Amino acid sequence: TWTDALTWLSGMLSDPSVLGVLVPMLQGALVFTLVVGSVVLHEVAHADTAEHHGDLSARMAGQMSWKPWRFMNVTSATALLVTSLLGTPVTVFFVVLHPALTKPQNRRALSDVGVVGPLVSLLLGVVLMSVYSLLTNVVPEQDVWRPLVDALEFAGGLNITFAILNMIPIAPLDGA
C-alpha cells in the first residue's frame, strides 16, 4: 500500500549510509539539469533574437527547440552527466556546443544576437545565486541536504562565468 511505501521511503531517507550516496547523486543530477538548461536557454535566446530580426536560419535548422541535443553533442552531454553524478562536473568546461545558426542581416541584428546569450546567462546566474543566498539562511551548513543548495551556487557561478567569457571578442564566443 501507499502507507507501507512511504514508511519504507522515510526509513531509507533517514539512513545515513543511503543519504551518503543519494545526496551527491542528486546534487550531480541537479548540476547537470541546471547547466544543460542554461545552455539551451542561452542558445534559444540567440535564435529567438535572430528570428525577431528576420533571420529564420535557426528555425530552419531545427534550433528553435528546447531539446538539448540540438546544441550539445552526445559525447559531451554523456561525459557531463556521468561526471556530474560522480560529483565532479569538471567536463562542463569541455562541452562541445553547436551554437544556434544565425546569419544576422545588419550590424544591429548582429549586436543584438551576440549580446542576448550572455545577458541570459548573466540573468540566470544572478537568479541562481539569489536563490542560493536565500536558501543558505534556511538550510544549515551541516544539513545533509546542503549539497543540493551548493549546486545552485555552482550553476549560478558557472552562468556568470559563461556570460563574462562569452563577451570576449574571440571566435566562436558571442563577443566575436
C-alpha positions in Angstrom: 0.0 0.0 0.0 1.0 3.6 -0.2 1.4 3.9 3.5 3.9 1.0 3.5 5.8 2.5 0.6 6.0 5.9 2.3 7.1 4.3 5.5 9.8 2.4 3.7 10.9 5.5 1.8 11.0 7.5 5.0 13.2 4.9 6.6 15.6 4.9 3.6 15.9 8.6 3.6 16.8 8.7 7.3 19.6 6.1 6.9 22.9 8.0 6.8 24.6 5.3 4.5 21.8 5.8 1.9 21.9 9.5 2.1 25.7 9.5 1.7 25.3 8.0 -1.7 21.9 9.5 -2.7 22.6 13.2 -1.9 25.8 13.6 -4.0 24.0 11.9 -6.9 21.1 14.2 -6.6 23.5 17.1 -6.5 25.1 15.9 -9.7 21.7 15.5 -11.4 20.7 19.0 -10.3 24.0 20.5 -11.6 23.6 18.6 -14.9 20.0 19.8 -15.3 20.8 23.4 -14.4 23.9 23.5 -16.7 22.1 21.9 -19.7 19.0 24.0 -19.2 21.2 27.1 -19.1 22.9 26.2 -22.3 19.6 25.6 -24.0 18.2 29.0 -22.8 21.3 30.8 -23.9 21.2 29.3 -27.4 17.4 29.7 -27.8 17.8 33.4 -26.8 20.2 33.8 -29.7 17.9 32.0 -32.2 14.8 33.9 -31.0 16.5 37.3 -31.3 17.8 36.4 -34.7 14.3 35.5 -35.7 13.0 38.7 -34.3 15.4 40.5 -36.8 14.0 38.4 -39.7 16.7 35.7 -39.7 15.0 32.3 -39.9 18.2 30.2 -40.1 18.0 28.8 -36.6 14.3 27.8 -37.1 15.1 26.1 -40.5 18.0 24.3 -38.8 15.6 23.0 -36.1 17.3 25.0 -33.4 14.2 26.9 -32.1 14.0 24.0 -29.7 14.1 23.2 -26.0 15.9 19.9 -26.8 19.4 20.0 -25.5 20.8 17.6 -28.2 20.2 20.4 -30.7 23.1 22.3 -29.1 25.3 19.7 -27.5 26.9 16.6 -28.9 26.1 13.3 -27.3 29.7 12.6 -26.1 29.8 15.9 -24.2 26.4 15.5 -22.7 27.2 12.0 -21.6 30.5 13.0 -20.1 28.9 15.9 -18.3 26.1 13.6 -16.9 28.5 10.9 -15.7 30.9 13.3 -14.1 28.1 15.3 -12.5 26.6 12.2 -11.0 30.1 11.3 -9.7 30.3 14.7 -8.1 32.9 16.2 -10.4 31.2 18.2 -13.1 34.5 19.5 -14.5 33.7 18.4 -18.0 31.4 21.3 -18.2 34.4 23.3 -19.5 34.9 20.8 -22.3 31.3 20.6 -23.5 31.2 20.9 -27.3 28.3 23.1 -28.3 26.6 23.6 -31.6 25.7 27.3 -31.4 22.4 28.4 -32.8 22.9 29.0 -36.5 22.2 32.7 -37.2 23.0 35.0 -40.2 22.3 38.5 -38.9 21.4 40.9 -41.8 22.9 44.1 -40.3 25.0 45.5 -37.5 22.1 46.0 -35.2 20.9 42.4 -35.6 24.5 41.1 -35.2 24.9 43.1 -32.0 21.5 42.1 -30.6 22.0 38.4 -31.4 25.5 38.4 -29.9 24.7 40.1 -26.7 21.4 38.3 -25.8 23.1 35.0 -25.0 25.5 36.4 -22.4 22.7 38.5 -20.9 20.5 35.4 -20.5 23.5 33.6 -18.8 24.1 36.6 -16.5 20.4 36.8 -15.6 20.3 33.0 -14.9 23.5 33.3 -12.8 22.0 36.2 -10.7 18.8 34.3 -10.2 20.5 31.1 -9.2 22.9 32.9 -6.8 19.9 34.8 -5.3 18.1 31.6 -4.6 21.3 30.1 -3.2 21.7 33.1 -0.9 18.1 32.8 0.4 18.5 29.0 1.0 21.7 29.3 2.9 19.8 31.1 5.5 17.3 28.3 5.7 19.5 25.2 5.3 22.3 25.0 7.8 25.9 24.2 6.7 25.8 20.8 8.4 22.4 19.7 6.9 22.6 16.5 4.9 20.7 18.2 2.0 23.1 21.2 1.9 24.9 19.9 -1.2 21.7 20.5 -3.2 21.8 24.1 -2.2 25.5 24.3 -3.1 24.7 23.0 -6.6 22.8 26.3 -7.1 25.9 28.3 -6.2 28.0 26.2 -8.6 25.5 26.6 -11.5 25.0 30.3 -10.8 28.7 31.0 -10.7 29.1 29.0 -13.9 26.5 31.0 -15.7 28.1 34.3 -14.6 31.5 32.9 -15.8 29.9 31.9 -19.2 28.4 35.4 -19.6 31.8 37.0 -19.0 33.8 34.6 -21.2 31.2 34.9 -24.0 31.8 38.6 -24.2 35.5 38.1 -25.2 35.8 39.1 -28.9 37.3 35.8 -30.0 35.5 33.3 -32.3 33.5 31.2 -31.6 32.4 33.1 -28.5 29.5 35.5 -28.6 31.7 38.6 -28.4 33.3 37.9 -31.8 
